Amino acid sequence: TMGMAIDANILVFERLREETDRSKGIAQSVKLGFEKAIPTILDANITTFVTAFILFKLGTGPVRGFAVVLMFGIATSVFSVLVFGKTLYLFLIEREWLPSVAMGRLVKKDTNVGFMSKAKVAAKLSIVAVVVSLAGFFAAGSDTLGLDFLGGYKAQVRLSAPTSQGEVAEAVGSVFPGAQVVSVLGDQDFGKNMADQFIIKVKGSGTAPDGAEETDDLQAAYQAPLKQVLGSKLRPDFVQQIQLTEDVATANTDMTATLRFEGKPDPDAVAGALGFVGSLEASAAGDDGVTITGTMPGIGLDEQFVVQRLFNAVSNLADAGAVPPPSRPFLESTTIGSRVGVELRDSAIRAIILSFLVIVLYIRVRFKEYRYGIAAIVAL
C-alpha cells in the first residue's frame, strides 16, 4: 500500500508538471492536475481493493489478515492523496503561501525515447526473467513456504537465564535440523544476542518426529525432545511430582504436588487462591515453589484437567500481584497439521483466480476492451 500511495502521488505530480509546463496558473494547474490523475489512481486502487476483498471472503487465516490490512491501506492512501493532499494544496494557494510549483527534472523536457522500437528486446528479456524466476521458485521447493502451508510445530520457550540465540539454535538443531530459532526481546536488556525467550519453528508435514500420524499427542512429541536438549536451560514446569489418589468412599481425590513460580511465593496466598479448587494446604518448597496437599471433590479426575485448574487459580492471583507468575517453560506450544496448509493454499488459489476474472470484467466495463484486462493479467 505504501508503494501504491507513492505511485498515486507521482501521478498527481506528473499531471501537475504537465499543466505547469503549459503556462497555466498555480490554481488551475493544481485543479487540472488532480482531475486528470484521479481516473488512473482510482482504476489502480479499485482493482487492488476488489482483489483484497475477494481474498478476505474466500481466504482463511493469515490470507484474510493480509487482505484486511491491504484494504485498510488502500482506503487510507487514496483518501490521503485525493482529499487531504488536494485540500492542503488549495489551502496553501488560498493563503498565497504557494505562488508557484518548482519541480526538478532528471530528463530534459523535450527528450523523446523510442521505447516501442525496443519492444521485441524487452519482451525477450521479460520472458527470460519470468523463466528464471519460476525455475528458482520451483528449485527452492518447500524452503520458501512457511508453517501455514507446510504444517509443523511452533513454540515460544522461556529459559531460566539469558542465553545466546546461537546456543539455543544449535541445541534445537540437534533434534530438529533446519528449525528456525528467533529471540524475543522483552523489557529487560540482556546484551547483544542474549535473551530468555525464543520462538522455535519446525517445518514439517504435521507429523510427529517419529513419523506418527497427526494425533492429539503431536504437541507432546515435539515438547519432549526440546526438553531433552534444552535441559536445565528451560524454566521448570509449573506442576511437578503430582499424585492423585481416589477415595471412592468419600468421592474425593487426595492430591499432592509441587508448584513452581518465577520468584518466591507466599504459601498462605497460594493456599487461599486454591480454595475453590479444593481443601488444600501449602508449604514452602525451596526458593521458588510450594508443596500443596489436600483433597479435591470428585473422582476420575484427569491429571491435565487438575493441572489446568491449578494454573488458572494461581494465574488470577499472579495477575493481581499477590504471588510471582507461575513458571512456564512453554509460553506457546501449537501444532499446524498439513491439511490446514492444503486448505489455506487451495482457498488462496481460488481467490486469486476469481480476482483475475473480476479485474478483466472491470477493465472491460471501464475501457470497453477485453484485451486490456487479459494483458494486465498476463503482466501480473
C-alpha positions as CSV (number, residue, x, y, z in Angstrom):
1,T,0.0,0.0,0.0
2,M,2.9,2.3,0.6
3,G,4.1,1.7,-3.0
4,M,0.6,2.5,-4.3
5,A,0.4,5.6,-2.3
6,I,3.7,6.8,-3.7
7,D,2.5,5.9,-7.2
8,A,-0.6,8.0,-6.7
9,N,1.4,11.0,-5.6
10,I,3.7,10.6,-8.6
11,L,0.7,10.6,-11.0
12,V,-0.6,13.8,-9.4
13,F,2.8,15.5,-9.6
14,E,3.3,14.5,-13.2
15,R,-0.1,15.8,-14.3
16,L,0.7,19.0,-12.2
17,R,4.0,19.3,-14.0
18,E,2.3,19.0,-17.4
19,E,-0.2,21.7,-16.6
20,T,2.5,23.9,-15.2
21,D,4.5,23.5,-18.5
22,R,1.5,24.8,-20.4
23,S,2.0,28.1,-18.6
24,K,-1.2,27.7,-16.5
25,G,-1.5,29.4,-13.2
26,I,-0.8,27.5,-10.0
27,A,-4.5,27.2,-9.0
28,Q,-5.5,26.0,-12.4
29,S,-2.6,23.6,-12.6
30,V,-3.5,22.0,-9.3
31,K,-7.1,21.7,-10.2
32,L,-6.5,20.1,-13.6
33,G,-3.6,18.0,-12.3
34,F,-5.8,16.3,-9.7
35,E,-8.7,15.9,-12.1
36,K,-6.6,14.2,-14.7
37,A,-4.8,11.9,-12.2
38,I,-8.0,10.8,-10.4
39,P,-9.2,8.2,-13.0
40,T,-5.8,6.4,-13.2
41,I,-5.5,6.4,-9.4
42,L,-9.0,5.0,-8.9
43,D,-8.6,2.3,-11.5
44,A,-5.4,1.0,-9.9
45,N,-6.7,1.1,-6.4
46,I,-10.2,-0.2,-7.1
47,T,-8.9,-3.3,-8.9
48,T,-6.5,-3.9,-6.0
49,F,-9.2,-3.3,-3.4
50,V,-11.5,-5.8,-5.2
51,T,-8.8,-8.4,-5.2
52,A,-8.2,-7.9,-1.5
53,F,-11.9,-8.2,-0.8
54,I,-12.1,-11.5,-2.6
55,L,-9.1,-12.8,-0.7
56,F,-10.9,-11.8,2.5
57,K,-14.1,-13.6,1.6
58,L,-12.5,-16.8,0.2
59,G,-9.2,-16.9,2.1
60,T,-8.5,-18.3,5.6
61,G,-6.1,-17.5,8.4
62,P,-3.2,-15.2,7.5
63,V,-4.6,-14.6,4.0
64,R,-7.6,-12.9,5.5
65,G,-5.4,-10.8,7.8
66,F,-3.3,-9.7,4.8
67,A,-6.5,-8.8,2.9
68,V,-7.8,-6.6,5.8
69,V,-4.5,-4.7,6.1
70,L,-4.4,-4.3,2.3
71,M,-7.9,-2.9,2.1
72,F,-7.3,-0.5,5.0
73,G,-4.1,0.7,3.5
74,I,-5.7,1.3,0.1
75,A,-8.6,3.3,1.6
76,T,-6.3,5.5,3.7
77,S,-3.8,6.1,0.9
78,V,-6.5,7.1,-1.6
79,F,-8.1,9.4,1.0
80,S,-4.7,11.0,1.8
81,V,-3.8,11.7,-1.8
82,L,-7.2,12.8,-3.2
83,V,-8.7,14.5,-0.2
84,F,-6.0,15.6,2.2
85,G,-3.4,16.3,-0.5
86,K,-5.7,18.4,-2.6
87,T,-7.1,20.2,0.4
88,L,-3.6,21.1,1.5
89,Y,-2.7,22.5,-1.9
90,L,-5.8,24.6,-2.0
91,F,-5.2,25.9,1.5
92,L,-1.7,27.0,0.6
93,I,-2.8,28.6,-2.6
94,E,-5.7,30.5,-0.9
95,R,-3.3,31.8,1.7
96,E,-0.9,32.8,-1.1
97,W,1.9,30.7,0.6
98,L,2.4,28.7,-2.7
99,P,2.8,31.2,-5.5
100,S,4.3,28.5,-7.9
101,V,5.4,24.9,-8.1
102,A,9.0,24.1,-9.0
103,M,9.9,20.6,-9.9
104,G,13.3,19.2,-10.7
105,R,14.0,17.1,-13.9
106,L,16.2,14.1,-14.3
107,V,15.4,14.1,-18.1
108,K,15.2,17.0,-20.4
109,K,11.8,18.3,-21.3
110,D,11.9,17.5,-25.0
111,T,13.5,14.1,-24.7
112,N,12.0,11.5,-27.0
113,V,12.9,7.9,-26.4
114,G,11.6,5.3,-28.9
115,F,10.5,2.7,-26.3
116,M,8.3,0.8,-28.8
117,S,11.2,0.2,-31.1
118,K,12.7,-1.9,-28.3
119,A,9.5,-3.9,-27.7
120,K,10.9,-7.2,-29.0
121,V,14.1,-6.9,-27.0
122,A,12.1,-6.0,-23.9
123,A,9.7,-9.0,-24.5
124,K,12.6,-11.4,-24.8
125,L,14.2,-10.1,-21.6
126,S,10.9,-10.3,-19.8
127,I,10.4,-13.9,-20.9
128,V,13.9,-14.9,-19.7
129,A,13.3,-13.1,-16.3
130,V,10.0,-15.0,-15.8
131,V,11.5,-18.4,-16.7
132,V,14.5,-17.8,-14.4
133,S,12.1,-16.7,-11.6
134,L,9.9,-19.7,-12.0
135,A,12.9,-22.1,-12.1
136,G,14.2,-20.5,-8.9
137,F,10.9,-20.8,-7.2
138,F,10.4,-24.5,-8.0
139,A,14.0,-25.3,-7.3
140,A,13.7,-23.9,-3.8
141,G,10.8,-26.2,-3.2
142,S,9.4,-26.1,0.3
143,D,12.1,-23.9,1.7
144,T,10.2,-20.8,0.5
145,L,7.0,-21.9,2.3
146,G,6.1,-21.3,6.0
147,L,4.4,-23.3,8.6
148,D,0.9,-22.2,7.5
149,F,1.4,-24.1,4.2
150,L,3.7,-27.0,5.3
151,G,2.4,-27.7,8.7
152,G,4.7,-28.3,11.7
153,Y,5.3,-27.0,15.2
154,K,5.7,-23.6,16.8
155,A,6.7,-22.9,20.4
156,Q,7.7,-19.9,22.5
157,V,10.1,-21.1,25.2
158,R,11.1,-19.4,28.4
159,L,14.6,-20.0,29.8
160,S,15.9,-19.8,33.4
161,A,18.7,-17.5,32.4
162,P,19.7,-15.4,29.4
163,T,21.2,-17.5,26.6
164,S,22.6,-16.7,23.2
165,Q,20.5,-17.4,20.1
166,G,23.2,-19.4,18.6
167,E,23.5,-21.7,21.6
168,V,19.7,-22.4,21.6
169,A,19.7,-22.9,17.8
170,E,22.5,-25.4,18.0
171,A,20.7,-27.4,20.7
172,V,17.4,-27.4,18.9
173,G,19.0,-28.2,15.5
174,S,20.4,-31.4,17.0
175,V,16.9,-32.9,17.2
176,F,15.1,-30.8,14.6
177,P,17.5,-30.0,11.7
178,G,16.5,-26.8,9.9
179,A,14.4,-25.5,12.8
180,Q,14.1,-21.7,12.9
181,V,15.0,-20.1,16.2
182,V,14.3,-16.4,16.9
183,S,14.9,-14.5,20.1
184,V,12.1,-12.5,21.7
185,L,13.1,-9.1,23.1
186,G,11.4,-8.4,26.4
187,D,11.5,-5.5,28.8
188,Q,15.0,-6.4,30.0
189,D,18.2,-5.8,28.1
190,F,20.4,-8.9,28.5
191,G,23.1,-7.8,26.0
192,K,23.8,-8.5,22.4
193,N,22.2,-11.7,21.0
194,M,21.1,-12.7,24.6
195,A,17.5,-13.4,25.6
196,D,15.5,-15.6,27.9
197,Q,12.6,-16.2,25.4
198,F,12.8,-17.8,22.0
199,I,10.4,-18.7,19.3
200,I,11.1,-22.1,17.7
201,K,9.5,-23.1,14.4
202,V,9.8,-26.6,13.0
203,K,8.6,-27.1,9.5
204,G,7.1,-30.4,8.6
205,S,4.1,-32.2,7.2
206,G,2.2,-32.1,10.5
207,T,3.6,-35.5,11.7
208,A,5.5,-36.3,14.8
209,P,9.3,-36.7,14.7
210,D,9.0,-40.5,14.8
211,G,6.7,-40.5,11.8
212,A,3.5,-41.0,13.6
213,E,0.3,-39.6,12.1
214,E,-1.4,-36.5,13.2
215,T,-2.8,-37.1,16.7
216,D,-3.6,-35.2,19.9
217,D,-0.1,-36.3,21.2
218,L,1.7,-34.5,18.5
219,Q,2.4,-31.5,20.7
220,A,3.9,-33.7,23.4
221,A,6.0,-35.4,20.8
222,Y,7.7,-32.1,20.0
223,Q,8.0,-30.9,23.5
224,A,9.7,-34.0,24.8
225,P,12.8,-33.6,22.5
226,L,13.0,-29.9,23.2
227,K,13.0,-30.5,27.0
228,Q,15.7,-33.1,26.5
229,V,18.1,-30.9,24.5
230,L,17.5,-27.7,26.4
231,G,17.5,-29.4,29.8
232,S,18.1,-27.1,32.7
233,K,18.1,-24.1,30.5
234,L,14.3,-24.3,30.4
235,R,12.2,-23.0,33.3
236,P,10.7,-25.8,35.3
237,D,7.1,-27.0,34.7
238,F,4.6,-25.3,36.9
239,V,3.2,-28.5,38.4
240,Q,5.7,-31.2,39.4
241,Q,5.5,-34.5,41.2
242,I,1.7,-34.6,41.1
243,Q,0.0,-37.6,42.7
244,L,-3.8,-38.2,42.6
245,T,-5.3,-40.9,44.8
246,E,-9.1,-41.5,44.6
247,D,-11.1,-42.1,47.7
248,V,-14.3,-43.8,46.4
249,A,-16.0,-43.8,49.8
250,T,-16.0,-40.1,50.1
251,A,-16.0,-39.4,46.3
252,N,-12.9,-37.2,46.8
253,T,-9.4,-37.2,45.3
254,D,-6.3,-36.9,47.5
255,M,-3.6,-34.8,45.9
256,T,0.0,-33.8,46.5
257,A,2.0,-31.7,44.1
258,T,4.8,-29.1,44.0
259,L,4.1,-25.8,42.3
260,R,7.0,-23.7,40.8
261,F,7.0,-19.9,40.3
262,E,9.3,-17.3,38.8
263,G,10.0,-16.0,42.2
264,K,9.5,-16.8,45.9
265,P,5.7,-17.3,46.6
266,D,3.7,-16.8,49.8
267,P,2.4,-20.3,50.7
268,D,-0.6,-18.7,52.5
269,A,-1.6,-16.7,49.5
270,V,-1.3,-19.7,47.2
271,A,-3.4,-21.8,49.6
272,G,-6.1,-19.1,49.6
273,A,-6.1,-18.9,45.8
274,L,-6.6,-22.7,45.6
275,G,-9.6,-22.6,48.0
276,F,-12.1,-23.0,45.2
277,V,-10.2,-26.0,43.7
278,G,-10.3,-28.0,46.9
279,S,-9.3,-28.2,50.6
280,L,-5.6,-27.7,50.1
281,E,-2.7,-26.6,52.3
282,A,0.6,-25.1,51.1
283,S,4.1,-25.1,52.5
284,A,7.3,-23.6,51.2
285,A,9.4,-25.8,48.8
286,G,12.7,-24.1,48.1
287,D,13.1,-20.5,46.9
288,D,10.6,-20.7,44.0
289,G,7.9,-23.3,45.0
290,V,5.3,-24.6,47.3
291,T,4.1,-28.1,48.1
292,I,0.4,-28.5,48.3
293,T,-1.5,-31.3,49.9
294,G,-5.2,-31.9,50.5
295,T,-8.4,-33.2,48.7
296,M,-10.4,-32.2,45.7
297,P,-14.1,-33.1,45.2
298,G,-14.8,-35.7,42.6
299,I,-13.2,-38.9,41.4
300,G,-11.9,-40.0,38.0
301,L,-10.2,-36.6,37.5
302,D,-7.8,-36.3,34.6
303,E,-4.3,-35.1,35.5
304,Q,-4.2,-32.5,32.8
305,F,-7.6,-31.1,34.0
306,V,-6.3,-30.8,37.5
307,V,-3.1,-29.1,36.3
308,Q,-5.1,-26.6,34.3
309,R,-7.4,-25.7,37.3
310,L,-4.3,-25.1,39.5
311,F,-2.7,-22.9,36.8
312,N,-5.9,-20.9,36.3
313,A,-6.3,-20.3,40.0
314,V,-2.7,-19.2,40.6
315,S,-2.6,-17.1,37.4
316,N,-5.5,-15.0,38.7
317,L,-3.6,-14.4,41.9
318,A,-0.4,-13.5,39.9
319,D,-2.3,-11.0,37.8
320,A,-3.3,-9.3,41.0
321,G,0.4,-9.2,42.0
322,A,-0.1,-11.3,45.1
323,V,2.4,-14.0,44.0
324,P,5.0,-14.3,41.3
325,P,3.9,-15.6,37.9
326,P,3.7,-19.4,37.6
327,S,6.8,-21.0,36.0
328,R,6.1,-21.9,32.3
329,P,8.8,-23.4,30.1
330,F,6.4,-23.2,27.1
331,L,4.6,-19.9,26.8
332,E,3.1,-21.1,23.5
333,S,3.1,-24.6,22.0
334,T,1.0,-25.3,18.9
335,T,1.0,-27.7,16.0
336,I,-0.3,-27.0,12.5
337,G,-1.4,-30.0,10.5
338,S,-0.6,-30.4,6.9
339,R,-4.3,-30.4,6.0
340,V,-4.6,-26.8,7.2
341,G,-1.8,-25.8,4.8
342,V,-3.6,-27.5,1.9
343,E,-6.8,-25.8,2.7
344,L,-5.1,-22.4,3.0
345,R,-3.3,-22.9,-0.3
346,D,-6.4,-24.0,-2.2
347,S,-8.5,-21.2,-0.8
348,A,-5.8,-18.7,-1.8
349,I,-5.6,-20.1,-5.4
350,R,-9.4,-19.9,-5.8
351,A,-9.4,-16.3,-4.6
352,I,-6.6,-15.3,-7.0
353,I,-8.4,-16.9,-10.0
354,L,-11.6,-15.2,-9.1
355,S,-9.9,-11.8,-8.6
356,F,-8.3,-12.2,-12.1
357,L,-11.7,-12.6,-13.6
358,V,-13.1,-9.6,-11.8
359,I,-10.2,-7.5,-12.9
360,V,-10.8,-8.5,-16.6
361,L,-14.5,-7.6,-16.2
362,Y,-13.8,-4.3,-14.5
363,I,-11.3,-3.2,-17.3
364,R,-13.9,-4.4,-19.9
365,V,-16.5,-2.1,-18.4
366,R,-14.1,0.7,-17.9
367,F,-12.3,0.7,-21.3
368,K,-14.7,-1.4,-23.5
369,E,-12.0,-3.9,-24.2
370,Y,-11.3,-7.4,-23.0
371,R,-7.7,-7.5,-24.3
372,Y,-6.6,-4.7,-21.9
373,G,-7.7,-6.9,-19.0
374,I,-6.2,-10.0,-20.4
375,A,-2.9,-8.2,-21.0
376,A,-2.9,-6.9,-17.4
377,I,-3.4,-10.4,-16.0
378,V,-0.6,-11.8,-18.2
379,A,1.6,-9.0,-17.0
380,L,0.8,-9.9,-13.3
